[in-house]
Amino acid sequence: MRDSAWQNQGKGVVYACRMESQAEPQHHELRVFGFSAERGRIVFLLLGVLAMLCMGTVYSWSIFRKPLQELHGIQSTASLLPFTVMLVMYAVCMPFAGAHMNRLGPGRMMALGALLIGTGYVLTGFATSTPTLVLCYGVLGGAGVGIAYGAPLAVSAAWFPDKKGLAMGLTMVGFGLSPLVTAPLAKFLMDQLGVQQTFWTLGGAFLCVLLLVSCFMRYPPPAWSPKSVLAVAASGSSLGRYPDNLLRTPVFHILCACYTIGTFVGLSVIGISSSVAQEVVRLPPETAAILVSLFAVFNGLGRPLFGWLADHRSPRFAAVLSFVLILSASLTMLTVGEGNVIRYAISFCVFWMCLGGWLALAPTATLKLFDPARYAGNYGLVFTAYGVGALSGTLVTGVIRDLTGSYSMMFVPTAALAIVGMFLAARYLKPGDLDKG
């Protein structure tokens, strides 16, 4: 019998692994954070949620807009630019981070992102004009989120090969629910300190937390697998073959198209949630704000739900279900008018849940349809669809509002796109199409 140890360099986390001789079946006794590996790996999920809570604060930009407008004397349109640029940088930097994740390791990648996020927030507090706000918050902060975002997902997927979709969905709950935690915190800090000091405080806090979490972002040792995965391997089940170049496979482009539709609908609708409540349903701003908080909960719940569905059924089933729900919600909203609070609330809960669902469904589909060993790089490419959906969704929403004078007509293209998504997912989003590229 041979003993071996896998130690996190200089970070104080030691994993001890005992292996049988090569002539016998391998058996692993791995200790993680003082627990057996199958229990201790949950800590990686919790650390990932904590990191996502910090990074998800970028979605709380609306909390900062009015104070910044008053402080710097900028207009509403200009105050949206930092957030728009942040979304672009977020999407652009994901492929870069994914391509280098395996070489640098998730810990170093998250540390790099943490430095950019912390620096971006601190410098935003010193910004005095729209261009400097765009540079500090949009470029630096967005790049930091894009670089760090994939690290906890890759670590969760590596430690939970038996529950990949559920693990990544649970990790991303932190990102979806972040506005519920960080928005009230930011509001409290601004009331006490002012908007500039709030950015300094949050930047320093996020830098410390994310750097600390990055110390523990490690893949499991190559020899380790959960017992359930070892049992499948022992039974002789095949994991299938994967394409050498996913860019040449039809299923990659179909997945990107479906992801684009899911984010187009979700992000465009999220951006008008409060406006629709006030202009169409005629709710007071206070009630609209309360409902938006409820929608955020469903956004968080959609991530583990659709990740679990993609695991236990298939990515195709989960994708088709999401588009059926989006179509139903869109058709319902076309009939909503003043006073239809229940129908509005249910529809927007569905919209927010499906957006959260796609943010778990897309990485899970990437793991299942393509080589898991190249997950970080593959999902970086798939994630470009998020950027396309985010930009086109926010732009189209404004154009439709200007042309028609109402947000209600926005639900015509969302319904049409849901039908297109259903067809694409049902017909093409399956492993069998890998061989056709």
C-alpha positions in Angstrom: 0.0 0.0 0.0 1.2 3.5 -0.9 0.5 6.8 0.8 0.5 10.1 -1.1 -0.4 13.6 -0.2 -1.8 16.4 -2.3 -1.2 19.8 -0.6 -2.4 23.2 -1.5 0.9 25.2 -1.8 1.3 27.5 1.1 -2.5 27.8 1.8 -2.8 25.5 4.8 -5.3 23.1 3.2 -3.9 19.6 3.0 -5.6 16.7 1.2 -4.3 13.3 2.1 -5.0 10.5 -0.3 -4.4 6.8 0.3 -4.2 4.6 -2.8 -4.1 0.8 -3.2 -1.4 -0.8 -5.2 -1.7 -0.6 -9.0 -2.6 -4.3 -9.2 -5.8 -3.7 -7.2 -8.8 -1.4 -7.8 -8.0 2.1 -6.7 -9.6 3.3 -3.4 -9.2 6.9 -2.2 -9.5 8.3 1.3 -9.3 12.0 0.6 -9.7 14.5 3.4 -11.0 18.0 2.4 -11.2 20.7 5.1 -11.0 18.0 7.7 -13.9 16.0 6.3 -14.2 13.1 3.9 -14.0 14.4 0.3 -17.6 13.7 -0.4 -18.7 15.8 2.5 -15.9 18.4 2.5 -16.4 19.3 -1.1 -19.6 21.1 -0.1 -17.3 23.8 1.3 -16.2 24.6 -2.2 -19.9 25.3 -3.1 -20.2 27.6 -0.1 -17.0 29.5 -1.0 -18.3 29.8 -4.6 -21.6 31.3 -3.4 -19.7 33.8 -1.3 -17.6 34.8 -4.3 -20.7 35.1 -6.4 -22.4 37.3 -3.8 -19.5 39.8 -4.1 -19.4 39.7 -7.9 -23.1 39.9 -8.3 -23.1 43.4 -6.9 -22.6 44.7 -10.4 -26.3 44.1 -10.9 -27.0 46.7 -8.1 -25.9 49.5 -10.3 -29.3 51.1 -10.2 -28.7 51.8 -6.5 -25.8 54.0 -7.4 -27.2 55.8 -10.5 -29.2 58.6 -8.8 -26.5 59.5 -6.2 -23.9 59.6 -9.0 -26.1 61.7 -11.2 -26.6 64.2 -8.4 -22.9 64.2 -7.5 -21.4 64.6 -10.9 -24.4 66.3 -12.7 -24.7 63.7 -15.4 -27.9 62.6 -17.3 -29.8 59.3 -17.0 -28.6 58.0 -20.3 -25.0 58.7 -19.5 -25.4 57.1 -16.1 -26.3 53.8 -17.8 -23.1 53.7 -19.8 -20.9 52.2 -17.0 -23.3 49.3 -16.5 -23.6 48.7 -20.3 -19.8 48.6 -20.7 -19.5 46.4 -17.7 -21.8 43.8 -19.4 -19.7 44.0 -22.6 -16.4 43.5 -20.7 -17.9 40.7 -18.6 -18.8 38.8 -21.8 -15.6 39.6 -23.6 -13.3 38.5 -20.8 -15.0 35.2 -20.2 -13.4 33.5 -23.2 -10.0 34.8 -22.3 -10.3 33.5 -18.7 -11.6 30.2 -19.9 -8.8 29.7 -22.4 -6.2 30.2 -19.6 -8.0 28.6 -16.7 -6.4 25.2 -16.8 -2.9 26.7 -17.3 -3.1 29.3 -14.5 -5.5 27.4 -12.3 -8.8 28.7 -10.9 -7.1 30.2 -7.8 -4.8 32.5 -9.7 -7.6 33.4 -12.2 -9.9 34.4 -9.4 -7.1 36.4 -7.7 -6.5 38.3 -10.9 -10.2 39.1 -11.2 -10.3 40.1 -7.6 -7.6 42.7 -8.1 -9.4 44.2 -11.1 -12.8 44.2 -9.3 -11.4 45.8 -6.1 -9.4 48.4 -8.0 -12.3 49.2 -10.3 -14.6 49.9 -7.3 -12.1 51.9 -5.4 -11.2 54.1 -8.5 -15.0 54.5 -9.2 -15.1 56.3 -5.9 -12.5 58.8 -7.2 -14.2 59.2 -10.6 -15.4 62.7 -11.5 -17.0 62.2 -15.0 -18.8 59.7 -17.2 -15.7 58.6 -19.1 -13.8 57.8 -15.8 -16.9 56.0 -14.4 -17.0 53.9 -17.6 -13.3 53.1 -17.4 -13.3 52.3 -13.7 -16.6 50.5 -13.2 -17.3 49.3 -16.7 -13.9 48.3 -18.0 -12.0 47.4 -14.9 -14.9 46.1 -12.8 -16.5 44.2 -15.8 -13.2 42.7 -16.8 -12.6 41.5 -13.2 -16.0 39.9 -13.0 -15.5 38.2 -16.4 -12.1 36.8 -15.4 -13.1 35.6 -11.9 -16.7 34.4 -12.7 -15.7 31.1 -14.2 -13.3 29.9 -11.4 -15.9 28.9 -8.8 -18.0 27.2 -11.5 -15.1 25.2 -12.8 -14.1 24.2 -9.3 -17.7 23.1 -8.5 -18.0 21.1 -11.7 -14.6 19.4 -11.0 -15.6 18.4 -7.4 -19.1 17.3 -8.3 -18.8 15.3 -11.5 -21.8 13.3 -10.3 -24.0 16.4 -9.9 -22.5 19.0 -12.2 -25.6 20.9 -13.1 -27.0 21.1 -9.6 -23.6 22.1 -8.1 -23.1 24.9 -10.6 -26.6 26.1 -10.2 -26.2 26.3 -6.4 -22.9 28.1 -6.8 -24.6 30.7 -9.1 -27.4 31.3 -6.6 -25.0 33.8 -5.0 -24.8 35.9 -8.2 -28.6 35.9 -8.7 -29.4 36.8 -5.0 -26.6 39.3 -4.6 -28.8 42.3 -5.2 -31.0 41.2 -2.3 -28.0 41.3 0.0 -25.6 43.9 -1.4 -28.2 46.5 -2.6 -29.5 47.1 0.9 -25.9 47.1 2.2 -24.8 49.6 -0.4 -27.9 51.8 0.4 -27.1 51.8 4.1 -23.4 52.7 3.4 -24.4 55.5 1.1 -26.8 56.9 3.7 -24.0 56.8 6.3 -20.9 57.6 4.3 -21.8 58.9 0.9 -21.6 57.3 -2.5 -17.8 57.8 -3.0 -16.9 56.3 0.3 -19.3 53.4 -0.3 -17.4 52.5 -3.5 -14.1 52.6 -1.5 -15.5 50.4 1.3 -17.1 47.9 -1.1 -14.0 47.7 -3.2 -11.7 47.0 -0.3 -14.1 44.4 1.2 -14.6 42.6 -2.2 -10.9 42.6 -2.8 -10.2 40.9 0.6 -13.0 38.4 0.4 -12.3 37.3 -3.2 -8.6 37.0 -2.6 -9.3 34.9 0.5 -11.6 32.7 -1.5 -9.1 32.4 -4.3 -6.7 30.7 -1.9 -9.0 27.7 -1.7 -10.1 27.5 -5.4 -8.4 24.2 -6.3 -9.3 21.3 -8.5 -9.4 17.8 -6.9 -6.4 15.5 -7.5 -6.5 13.7 -10.8 -6.8 10.3 -9.0 -10.0 11.2 -7.1 -13.6 10.7 -8.0 -16.8 10.3 -6.0 -17.9 6.7 -5.3 -20.9 7.1 -7.7 -18.6 8.1 -10.6 -16.2 5.2 -9.7 -19.1 2.8 -9.8 -20.2 4.0 -13.3 -16.6 3.7 -14.5 -16.3 0.2 -13.1 -19.5 -0.9 -14.9 -17.8 -0.1 -18.2 -20.2 2.7 -19.1 -18.8 5.0 -21.9 -18.7 8.7 -21.5 -18.9 9.1 -25.3 -16.7 10.9 -27.7 -16.3 14.6 -28.0 -15.5 16.9 -30.9 -12.0 18.1 -31.3 -13.2 21.6 -32.4 -16.5 22.6 -31.0 -16.7 25.7 -33.2 -17.2 23.3 -36.2 -20.1 21.4 -34.6 -23.7 22.5 -35.3 -24.7 21.8 -31.7 -22.3 24.5 -30.5 -24.0 27.1 -32.6 -27.5 25.9 -31.6 -26.5 26.1 -27.9 -25.2 29.7 -28.5 -28.4 30.6 -30.3 -30.6 29.3 -27.5 -28.5 31.0 -24.9 -28.7 34.2 -26.8 -32.5 34.0 -26.9 -32.7 33.1 -23.2 -30.5 36.1 -22.2 -32.1 38.4 -24.7 -35.6 37.8 -23.2 -34.4 37.6 -19.6 -32.2 40.7 -19.5 -34.6 42.9 -21.5 -37.5 42.0 -19.3 -35.5 42.4 -16.1 -34.6 45.9 -17.2 -38.2 46.9 -17.5 -39.7 45.1 -14.5 -40.4 48.2 -12.5 -41.4 50.3 -15.5 -44.0 47.7 -16.6 -45.4 47.6 -13.1 -45.8 51.3 -12.9 -46.7 52.2 -16.5 -48.8 49.1 -17.5 -50.2 47.7 -14.3 -50.3 51.1 -12.6 -48.6 50.0 -9.4 -46.9 52.6 -7.0 -43.1 52.6 -7.1 -42.9 51.1 -3.6 -45.0 48.0 -4.6 -43.0 47.7 -7.8 -39.8 47.6 -5.8 -41.1 44.9 -3.4 -42.1 42.8 -6.4 -38.7 43.1 -8.0 -37.2 41.7 -4.8 -39.6 38.8 -5.2 -38.5 38.3 -8.8 -34.8 38.2 -7.7 -35.6 35.2 -5.5 -37.0 33.3 -8.4 -33.9 34.3 -10.5 -31.8 32.6 -7.8 -34.0 29.6 -7.5 -34.0 29.0 -11.3 -30.3 28.3 -11.3 -30.2 25.1 -9.2 -33.6 24.0 -10.6 -32.6 24.1 -14.3 -29.1 22.8 -13.5 -30.8 19.8 -11.8 -33.2 19.3 -14.7 -30.3 19.4 -17.2 -28.5 16.8 -15.0 -31.4 14.4 -14.4 -33.2 14.8 -17.8 -31.1 16.5 -20.4 -30.1 20.0 -21.5 -32.6 19.7 -24.4 -35.5 19.0 -22.0 -34.5 21.9 -19.7 -34.1 24.3 -22.7 -37.5 23.4 -24.2 -39.2 23.8 -20.9 -37.7 27.2 -20.4 -38.9 28.4 -23.8 -42.4 27.0 -23.1 -42.5 29.0 -19.9 -41.2 32.1 -21.6 -43.9 31.8 -24.3 -46.6 31.3 -21.8 -45.5 34.3 -19.8 -45.1 36.5 -22.9 -48.6 35.7 -24.1 -50.0 36.4 -20.6 -48.3 39.8 -20.5 -49.9 40.7 -23.9 -53.3 40.6 -22.1 -52.2 42.4 -18.9 -53.5 45.8 -18.2 -54.2 48.1 -15.3 -54.8 46.3 -12.0 -53.7 42.8 -13.3 -51.2 42.4 -10.5 -51.4 38.6 -10.2 -50.8 37.9 -13.8 -48.0 40.4 -14.0 -46.3 39.0 -10.9 -46.5 35.4 -12.1 -45.3 36.2 -15.5 -42.3 38.1 -14.3 -41.4 35.4 -11.8 -41.3 33.1 -14.7 -39.1 35.5 -16.8 -36.6 36.0 -14.0 -36.5 32.3 -13.1 -35.8 31.3 -16.8 -33.0 33.8 -17.0 -31.4 32.3 -13.9 -32.1 28.9 -15.4 -30.2 29.7 -18.5 -27.2 30.8 -16.5 -27.0 27.3 -15.1 -28.3 25.4 -18.1 -25.7 26.8 -20.5 -22.6 25.7 -18.5 -24.2 22.4 -17.7 -25.0 21.8 -21.4 -21.4 22.7 -22.2 -20.1 20.1 -19.8 -22.5 17.4 -21.1 -22.1 18.1 -24.8 -18.4 18.8 -25.0 -15.2 17.6 -23.5 -15.4 18.2 -19.7 -11.6 18.5 -19.5 -11.9 21.6 -21.7 -14.9 23.1 -19.9 -13.4 26.4 -18.9 -12.3 27.3 -22.4 -15.4 25.8 -24.0 -17.8 27.8 -21.8 -15.8 30.9 -22.3 -16.8 30.6 -26.0 -20.4 29.7 -25.3 -20.7 32.7 -22.9 -20.2 35.2 -25.8 -23.9 34.5 -26.5 -24.7 36.1 -23.1 -23.0 39.3 -24.3 -25.0 39.3 -27.6 -28.3 38.7 -25.8 -27.5 41.4 -23.2 -26.7 44.1 -25.7 -29.4 43.3 -28.2 -32.1 42.9 -25.5 -31.4 46.2 -23.8 -31.2 48.1 -27.1 -34.4 46.5 -28.6 -36.4 47.3 -25.5 -35.7 51.0 -25.7 -36.4 51.1 -29.5 -39.8 49.3 -29.0 -40.7 51.7 -26.2 -39.9 54.7 -28.3 -41.7 53.5 -31.4 -44.9 52.2 -29.7 -45.1 54.3 -26.6 -45.6 51.2 -24.5 -43.5 48.4 -23.0 -46.4 45.9 -23.7 -45.3 45.4 -27.3 -42.0 44.0 -26.1 -43.7 40.7 -25.4 -44.4 40.1 -29.1 -40.7 39.5 -30.0 -40.1 37.6 -26.7 -43.0 35.2 -27.7 -41.7 34.8 -31.2 -38.2 34.1 -30.0 -39.5 31.6 -27.5 -41.1 29.7 -30.4 -37.8 29.8 -32.3 -35.9 28.6 -29.3 -38.3 25.7 -28.7 -37.8 24.5 -32.3 -34.0 24.8 -32.2 -33.6 23.1 -28.8 -36.0 20.3 -29.6 -34.6 19.5 -33.0 -30.9 20.1 -32.6 -29.7 20.4 -29.0 -28.6 16.9 -28.6 -25.3 15.0 -28.5 -26.1 13.1 -31.6 -25.4 16.2 -33.7 -21.8 16.2 -32.6 -20.7 13.9 -35.4 -22.3 16.1 -38.1 -19.7 18.9 -37.9 
